């Protein structure tokens, strides 16, 4: 009875530890079955400065899957798996386009500058903090970037109600 209790205590502390041969075979099987990993290895490059539109990544993955005779993952599962592999979601400059950071398609050029919204490199190669000169109230010579007025960004959802009122 004592050996059973000792075994239970070990199991509660450490769980069931599979032998190394089983772990290796499991890892090998998972790598072979990782269709997304194979696609990423064949068609993408990990690049910390890159931000790639999600649609471009997904379309390329679907194309690769069809060429290989595989059933592609759905877009939501694809996005979750990209996050699991270390490619976090991002949004492009327009504020609407979903993207993934740290990855680019092989047929796209390397980004020449720093990632948007981050620090900028100066001529001597040192990183300088991002600056927005139009935020300085003392410098009236610098104009802010163009932006649509808030009224233009609002939806026209209630416009019919306003127009049809007597």
C-alpha atoms as one frame of an Amber mdcrd trajectory, in Angstrom:
protein
   0.000   0.000   0.000   2.875   2.389   0.789   4.314   2.015  -2.724   0.925
   3.003  -4.211   0.794   6.145  -2.078   4.377   7.019  -3.022   3.477   6.533
  -6.692   0.405   8.733  -6.283   2.505  11.427  -4.597   5.056  11.351  -7.453
   2.275  11.474 -10.036   0.649  14.483  -8.339   3.995  16.331  -8.194   5.353
  15.513 -11.648   2.508  14.006 -13.642   3.105  11.285 -16.179   6.440  11.885
 -17.853   6.583  10.100 -21.202   9.893   8.505 -22.143  12.237  10.571 -24.371
  11.607   8.300 -27.385   7.860   8.942 -27.136   8.427  12.708 -26.798  10.695
  12.742 -29.867   8.226  10.738 -31.934   5.387  13.043 -30.855   7.389  16.161
 -31.733   8.293  14.710 -35.120   4.664  13.832 -35.831   3.465  17.315 -34.829
   6.074  18.940 -37.075   4.996  16.776 -40.018   1.325  17.562 -39.416   1.899
  21.317 -38.977   0.638  22.467 -42.367   0.764  26.128 -41.343   4.386  25.782
 -40.214   5.305  24.190 -43.534   3.563  26.978 -45.417   5.282  29.685 -43.387
   8.661  28.031 -43.897   8.105  27.738 -47.645   6.572  31.153 -48.392   7.430
  33.671 -45.659  10.380  35.289 -43.920  10.501  36.239 -40.262  11.427  39.927
 -40.257  11.007  41.982 -37.069  10.688  45.200 -39.120   7.917  43.876 -41.375
   4.185  44.339 -41.052   2.182  42.394 -43.629  -1.551  42.681 -44.345  -3.410
  39.697 -42.930  -5.354  39.195 -46.177  -2.119  38.863 -48.186  -0.770  36.272
 -45.739  -4.024  34.318 -45.680  -4.493  34.350 -49.463  -0.922  33.135 -49.953
  -1.464  30.389 -47.359  -4.697  29.235 -49.044  -2.932  29.175 -52.421  -0.047
  27.136 -50.982  -2.470  24.726 -49.253  -4.350  24.099 -52.491  -1.075  23.487
 -54.360  -0.147  20.907 -51.710  -3.584  19.262 -51.778  -4.246  20.264 -48.161
  -7.429  21.646 -46.643  -6.650  25.244 -45.537  -7.519  26.538 -42.108 -10.253
  29.143 -41.800  -9.168  32.773 -41.388  -9.898  32.896 -37.653  -7.952  29.701
 -36.916  -5.163  30.907 -39.213  -4.933  34.160 -37.248  -4.899  32.357 -33.908
  -2.149  30.023 -35.072  -0.081  32.973 -36.354  -0.359  34.547 -32.907   0.684
  31.247 -31.323   3.749  31.237 -33.577   4.781  34.709 -32.415   3.314  36.999
 -35.095   1.074  39.432 -33.192  -1.824  41.293 -34.776  -1.328  44.880 -35.919
  -3.175  47.529 -37.879  -1.743  49.322 -40.895  -1.497  53.108 -41.269  -5.055
  53.479 -42.546  -6.333  52.216 -39.191  -8.596  49.618 -40.802  -6.390  46.996
 -42.429  -5.519  44.031 -40.221  -1.924  42.911 -40.417   0.671  40.747 -38.709
   3.903  42.058 -37.284   7.264  40.308 -37.704   6.520  38.416 -40.904   6.598
  39.130 -44.633   6.032  37.133 -47.801   9.225  35.992 -49.527   8.402  37.832
 -52.744   8.077  41.213 -50.998  11.102  43.475 -50.500  12.642  43.985 -47.096
  11.401  47.109 -45.357  14.005  49.833 -45.829  13.260  51.835 -42.706  12.164
  51.211 -39.171   8.742  49.800 -38.438   6.012  52.419 -38.468   5.175  54.030
 -35.168   8.493  53.026 -33.657  11.788  54.735 -33.277  13.531  56.199 -36.294
  17.188  55.646 -37.132  19.347  58.716 -37.583  22.250  59.070 -40.010  24.712
  57.762 -37.415  22.615  54.607 -36.920  21.431  55.490 -33.403  17.740  55.230
 -32.742  15.872  58.462 -32.174  12.446  58.659 -30.537   9.422  59.217 -32.724
   8.509  62.882 -32.945   5.450  64.761 -34.151   6.559  68.379 -34.749   2.973
  69.587 -35.210   2.355  68.817 -31.533   4.721  71.625 -30.513   2.516  74.727
 -29.993   5.560  77.053 -30.255   6.284  76.022 -33.850   3.429  77.300 -35.998
   5.355  76.658 -39.236   4.703  72.907 -39.133   1.231  71.839 -40.217  -0.356
  68.646 -38.894  -1.088  65.844 -41.339  -4.423  66.021 -43.115  -7.259  64.251
 -41.369 -10.917  64.060 -42.204 -13.102  66.060 -39.816 -14.998  64.084 -37.212
 -18.285  64.831 -38.926 -17.028  63.116 -42.100 -15.973  60.055 -40.118 -19.376
  59.562 -38.530 -21.664  57.115 -40.188 -24.782  58.230 -41.991 -26.882  55.814
 -39.950 -29.269  58.445 -38.576 -29.231  60.719 -41.621 -32.555  59.426 -42.976
 -34.271  60.123 -39.661 -32.968  63.695 -39.599 -33.926  64.382 -43.211 -37.418
  62.861 -42.961 -38.436  64.855 -39.862 -41.142  67.473 -40.525
